[in-house]
């Protein structure tokens, strides 16, 4: 469980939602992780934790596209970004 402040946690989750929504591409877990790590937005373990929590709380889902599993923004994710 994340022990940092809740504002940072919320910002990081919103950042992941933003990347998924506004990138002109789809991301697998590995691709999204690499994208975030290359920009030093957060560390690997937080990325994986936040993505898992976003899936579990139905903000995003993993879906199969072109024979690979990619993240897709759901309605709750759209609302969170509005």
N, C-alpha and C positions, 0 to 999 in steps of 0.2 A: 504494500500500500504506500502511496505517495505521502510524504511527510512535510512537503514544502507548503507555501501559502496557497490558499484556494484561488486567489486572483491569477497567479502564474499558471496553475493547473487549468483554469478556464481559458486563459489566453492561448495556451498550447493546444488545447483541444479545438478551439476556434480556428487556430492557424491550420491545423490538419484539415478541418472542414473546408476552409477557404481554398487551400491548395487543391483539394479534390474537386471543388466546384469550378474554380476559375482557370485551372490548367486546361490547355487545349488538347488534352490527351487523357487516357486512362492509366491507372497505376496498379501494378501488382504490389504485394507487400514489400518485396525486395526493392522495387523501383521507387516506391514512395519513401522507404527508409533511406535509401541512398540519396534521394533528392534532399531530404531534410538534413541528413548528416553532412552532406557536402556544404551546406549553408550554415552549419553550426547552430541550427535553431534549437535543438535539444539532443539529448543522448539516446542511444539505441534502446535502452531499457524503458525509458519514458515513452518513446515512440510506440513500442510494442504494447505497453500497458494502456496508453490512451486509445490506440486503435481498437484494442480488445474491448475496452469500456464503451467506445462509441458504437461498436457493433452490438454489444450486449444491450445497450440502451436504445437501439434502433434509430440512431442518427445516420449511420451508414450501414451498408451491407456488402458482403462479398458476393459477386455474381460472375458467372462464366461468360466470357466474351472472347471469341477467336481462340478457343481452347486454352485460355488462361484465366485464372481467378483474379478479378480486379475489384477495386472498391467503387461503390456507387453511393451517391448522396441520396438519402431518403427525405421524406417530408419534414420530419423533426429536425434534420440537419439544415434544410432550407429555412425553416422558421428561425432556428438559432442564429443564422447569418443575416436575417432581415432586421 
